[in-house]
Amino acid sequence: MNMIQVFNTFGRRLEELSVENNTIKMYVCGPTVYDYLHIGHGRTFVAFDAMSRYLRLKGYNVIRVQNITDIDDKIINKAKETNTSWEEVANTYSKDYLDNMNALKVKIDLHPRVSTHIKEILEFIQGLIDKGHAYVAPSGSVYFDVTSFPKYGELSNTKMEEWNQGEEFLKEKKHPFDFALWKAWKPGEPYWDSPWGKGRPGWHIECSTMATRYLGEQFDIHGGGMDLIFPHHENERAQSESLIGKKWVKYWIHVAFLTINGEKMSKSLKNIIPLKEALKEYGAEVLRYWFLSSHYRSSLDFNENSLQQSKSSIERLKDAVSIVKDIIKEGPKSYASDDDIKTQKEIITKISEYNEFMSNDFDTSNALAKIHELANIVFTKLQYSRDLLGASIALEGFRQFNEVFGVMDKELGEALESIDKIIDTVIEIRNTLRNKKMYDLSDQIRSALADAGIKILDSKDKSTWRFQ
């Protein structure tokens, strides 16, 4: 298994991924459902999907939780603007979110909603009050005392003068940068009963409560867009570590912004592109490919040319897979030439380099370049040599690529139906190489199969295999 490095926003450095029991617990901040998802949301959620897929490809168990914030100021304001209930607003845009995630083939294990976790939120807040980290204001609102957490600002690398919470400054706060855990009820707003009076949760407490509820007091990865580093994730860390008294998250991961023709998306510029419209225009495969064509920590710019280029690039890869499938259907040649062996080594190298880039902070951009180099080998060499072993190894490379990118499910599904037969053939060829004392190449084949999760069991008389 490759050593995997991730860039931790906390400390801003690459760190080796180290987890317990081969299980990765991941929490990604989901949407506040007051409007349709836009392509910026799509980029973030697909980026974490690619991370999860690669981690599973490398043998990890991944548990991914992504919340739905279904009660918030923005939802209440939208309900007033449209003369509907907050529940109707939340349900309408929750459906849009879930439909888009399904269309993009984003796998999420659990979607907890804020409105169904009020009891746990109240308990979390009471715990902070009991420990002296929060206080009840005369209005019945509850605030987190930022000065009670000496490490505040470390995640976002900010100083006190930068701690503007974006909340209304109220005289009842002890400090202007304290933030609301519970907001006292105002006429016309939804509310729940609490020990401090009618009200509703603040934004930041919601994720702390649900992440801890489903992943425990300590978990591995917490992620979202870069815009969430401050104040949202800074506040989550402060209140969570204040309650549990220890480190809450091991690795903080954040996805860079998406721009539109070089400009930041904003309602004032009227350049926000709804994700559902982009899916209708370009399709899930093209969008996934385009989202992952840039490293997740690099900005990504939307323009028509980049989407069309993504579409053409996918077609090129599908053409390469089609050639590989045809070679495999033809069966083995009578011999493997020296050129065939050289080509097989080149293919194995490309697959290895793909994994090296993916293991280096999920570098999908450079990993993608290696898959296109693999396709080039298919077009310039395998297409003419018709070498079965080379084609079989290339197919495995495309499979590993698609396990992460998810843009050729149909094409590879058809090819992999006969995977048992292909693996048997590859092992038979490897045995021939061993008999000829060509141990270097036979060991490379064994290593390539191991990367694919296939373990070879050698005995005196024969070799067998099994999935790890």
Long-range contacts (C-beta under 8 A, 24 or more apart in sequence): 1-58, 1-59, 2-58, 2-355, 2-356, 2-359, 2-451, 3-359, 4-55, 4-58, 4-359, 5-359, 5-360, 5-361, 6-221, 6-251, 6-253, 6-361, 6-362, 7-253, 7-297, 7-361, 8-250, 8-251, 8-252, 8-253, 9-155, 9-229, 9-252, 9-253, 9-254, 10-154, 10-155, 10-249, 10-251, 10-252, 12-157, 14-360, 14-361, 15-251, 17-251, 18-250, 19-60, 19-220, 19-250, 21-61, 22-59, 22-60, 22-61, 23-60, 23-61, 23-62, 23-63, 24-55, 24-60, 24-61, 24-62, 24-63, 24-220, 24-221, 25-63, 25-65, 25-215, 25-216, 25-219, 25-220, 25-221, 26-51, 26-52, 26-62, 26-63, 26-64, 26-65, 26-215, 26-219, 26-220, 26-221, 26-222, 26-223, 27-64, 27-65, 27-66, 27-67, 27-207, 27-210, 27-211, 27-214, 27-215, 27-219, 27-221, 27-222, 27-223, 28-64, 28-65, 28-66, 28-108, 28-222, 28-223, 28-224, 29-66, 29-67, 29-207, 29-223, 29-224, 29-225, 29-228, 29-232, 29-233, 30-66, 30-67, 30-68, 30-69, 30-97, 30-111, 31-68, 31-69, 31-93, 31-97, 32-69, 32-72, 32-74, 32-75, 32-203, 33-68, 33-69, 33-70, 33-75, 33-89, 33-90, 33-92, 33-93, 33-94, 33-96, 33-97, 34-72, 34-74, 34-75, 34-77, 34-78, 34-89, 34-90, 34-93, 35-74, 35-78, 35-93, 36-93, 36-96, 36-274, 36-275, 36-276, 37-93, 37-96, 37-97, 37-100, 37-274, 37-275, 37-276, 38-265, 38-272, 38-273, 38-274, 38-275, 39-258, 39-273, 39-274, 39-275, 39-278, 39-287, 39-302, 40-225, 40-257, 40-258, 40-265, 41-100, 41-275, 42-100, 42-104, 42-275, 42-278, 42-287, 42-291, 43-255, 43-258, 43-291, 43-300, 44-224, 44-225, 44-255, 45-101, 45-104, 45-106, 46-104, 46-106, 46-287, 46-288, 46-291, 46-292, 47-255, 47-291, 47-292, 47-296, 47-362, 48-223, 48-253, 48-255, 49-104, 49-105, 49-106, 49-107, 49-406, 50-292, 50-296, 50-362, 50-364, 50-404, 50-405, 51-221, 51-253, 51-296, 51-362, 52-107, 53-107, 53-403, 53-404, 53-406, 54-358, 54-362, 54-403, 54-404, 56-403, 57-400, 57-403, 57-404, 57-453, 58-359, 59-453, 59-468, 63-109, 63-110, 63-215, 64-107, 64-108, 64-109, 64-110, 65-108, 65-109, 65-110, 65-111, 65-112, 65-210, 65-211, 65-214, 65-215, 66-108, 66-110, 66-111, 67-111, 67-112, 67-113, 67-114, 67-206, 67-207, 67-210, 67-211, 68-94, 68-97, 68-111, 68-112, 68-113, 68-114, 69-114, 69-203, 69-206, 70-94, 70-113, 70-114, 70-115, 71-114, 71-115, 71-190, 71-200, 71-201, 72-114, 72-203, 76-189, 76-190, 80-188, 86-190, 90-115, 96-276, 99-276, 100-275, 100-276, 100-279, 103-279, 103-284, 104-279, 104-284, 104-287, 104-288, 105-284, 105-288, 105-406, 105-409, 110-214, 112-210, 112-213, 112-214, 114-201, 114-206, 114-210, 117-206, 117-209, 117-210, 117-213, 118-192, 118-201, 120-209, 120-210, 120-213, 121-201, 121-205, 121-206, 121-209, 122-194, 122-195, 124-205, 124-208, 124-209, 124-212, 124-239, 124-243, 125-181, 125-182, 125-205, 126-195, 127-243, 128-181, 128-239, 128-242, 128-243, 131-242, 131-243, 133-239, 133-242, 133-243, 134-181, 134-239, 135-174, 136-196, 137-170, 137-172, 137-173, 137-184, 138-172, 139-170, 139-172, 139-184, 140-182, 140-184, 140-185, 140-194, 140-196, 140-197, 140-198, 140-199, 141-170, 141-172, 141-180, 141-182, 141-183, 141-184, 141-196, 141-199, 142-180, 142-181, 142-182, 142-196, 143-172, 143-173, 143-174, 143-178, 143-179, 143-180, 143-181, 144-178, 144-179, 144-180, 144-181, 144-204, 144-235, 144-238, 144-239, 144-242, 145-174, 145-175, 145-178, 146-175, 146-177, 146-178, 146-179, 146-238, 147-174, 147-175, 148-242, 149-238, 149-239, 149-241, 149-242, 151-238, 151-241, 152-234, 152-238, 153-234, 155-229, 155-230, 155-233, 155-234, 155-237, 155-252, 156-229, 156-230, 156-231, 156-233, 156-234, 158-230, 158-234, 162-230, 163-231, 165-231, 165-235, 166-231, 179-204, 179-231, 179-235, 181-205, 181-239, 203-232, 204-231, 204-232, 204-235, 204-236, 204-239, 205-239, 207-232, 207-236, 208-236, 208-239, 208-240, 208-243, 211-236, 211-240, 212-240, 212-244, 212-248, 217-244, 217-246, 217-248, 218-244, 218-246, 218-247, 218-248, 218-249, 218-250, 219-248, 219-249, 219-250, 220-249, 220-250, 220-251, 221-249, 221-250, 221-251, 221-252, 221-253, 222-249, 222-251, 222-252, 222-253, 223-252, 223-253, 223-254, 223-255, 224-254, 224-255, 225-254, 225-255, 225-257, 226-254, 226-255, 226-256, 226-257, 227-257, 228-254, 229-254, 253-296, 254-297, 255-296, 255-297, 256-296, 256-297, 256-298, 256-299, 256-300, 257-299, 257-300, 258-299, 258-300, 258-301, 258-302, 259-299, 259-300, 259-301, 259-302, 260-301, 260-302, 260-303, 261-301, 261-302, 261-303, 262-301, 273-302, 282-307, 282-311, 285-314, 285-406, 285-407, 285-408, 286-310, 286-311, 286-314, 286-407, 288-405, 288-406, 288-407, 289-313, 289-314, 289-405, 289-407, 292-364, 292-365, 292-368, 292-404, 292-405, 293-364, 293-365, 293-368, 294-364, 294-365, 295-361, 295-362, 295-363, 295-364, 295-365, 295-366, 296-362, 296-364, 297-361, 298-365, 313-372, 314-407, 314-408, 316-372, 316-375, 317-371, 317-372, 317-375, 317-398, 317-401, 317-407, 317-408, 318-408, 318-411, 319-375, 319-379, 320-374, 320-375, 320-378, 320-379, 320-394, 320-398, 321-395, 321-398, 321-408, 321-411, 321-412, 321-415, 322-411, 323-378, 323-379, 323-382, 323-383, 323-391, 324-378, 324-382, 324-391, 324-394, 324-395, 324-398, 324-415, 325-395, 325-411, 325-414, 325-415, 327-382, 327-386, 327-387, 327-388, 327-390, 327-391, 328-388, 328-391, 328-392, 328-395, 328-415, 328-418, 328-422, 330-386, 330-388, 331-388, 332-388, 332-389, 332-425, 332-429, 333-386, 333-387, 333-388, 336-387, 336-389, 336-429, 337-385, 339-381, 339-385, 340-385, 340-387, 340-389, 340-390, 341-438, 341-441, 343-377, 343-381, 343-382, 343-385, 343-387, 343-390, 344-387, 344-389, 344-390, 344-393, 344-441, 344-444, 344-445, 345-441, 345-444, 346-377, 346-381, 347-374, 347-377, 347-390, 347-393, 347-394, 347-397, 348-393, 348-444, 348-445, 348-447, 348-448, 350-374, 350-377, 350-397, 351-393, 351-396, 351-397, 351-400, 351-448, 351-451, 352-447, 352-448, 352-451, 354-397, 354-400, 354-401, 355-400, 355-451, 358-404, 364-404, 364-405, 367-401, 367-404, 368-401, 368-405, 371-397, 371-398, 371-401, 374-398, 388-425, 388-429, 389-425, 389-426, 389-429, 389-445, 392-422, 392-423, 392-425, 392-426, 393-426, 393-445, 393-448, 395-422, 396-448, 396-449, 396-452, 399-452, 400-451, 400-452, 423-449, 423-454, 423-465, 424-465, 427-456, 427-463, 427-464, 427-465, 430-456, 430-463, 431-462, 431-463
